[in-house]
Amino acid sequence: MLDGFWILQIETPQFTTGGVCVFINGKIFGGDNGFTWVGTYAGDDRLVKGRVHVHNFDLTVKSVLGIPGDYDMHFSGNVQGDTITGTVMLANQPQHNLPVRLTKRANLL
């Protein structure tokens, strides 16, 4: 159910941004124009939780959290069909969090 190609969107009053990711067999691979995301997830047809390492490969692109360099994030979300709505937060710093929405664009097989 979760394995697939997903669009990630973050919308706040200050900005809108996003990226893409692939969920496959408990692993996540994704990124945007300045960062890659690699991590793991576990979930079912109702809830998903995971952790990703965020790598800033283009230092001219700043993090939406204002964090320089690389960092780890946790996420959790509610699954409703081909949509996940939830929150991402900086590991061990829950005050640094953002709402996220993922939309499944394709199954892998």
Number of C-alpha atoms within 10 A of each C-alpha: 12 25 17 18 21 23 17 21 16 17 13 10 5 6 8 10 12 15 18 19 20 22 21 16 12 13 16 22 17 20 19 15 11 16 20 20 23 17 18 18 19 14 16 11 13 11 16 18 17 18 22 23 19 20 17 22 13 12 12 8 13 14 15 13 11 8 12 12 14 13 14 16 20 21 20 21 21 18 20 12 12 15 17 23 18 17 17 21 19 19 17 10 10 12 9 14 16 17 16 20 18 22 18 21 13 13 14 11 5
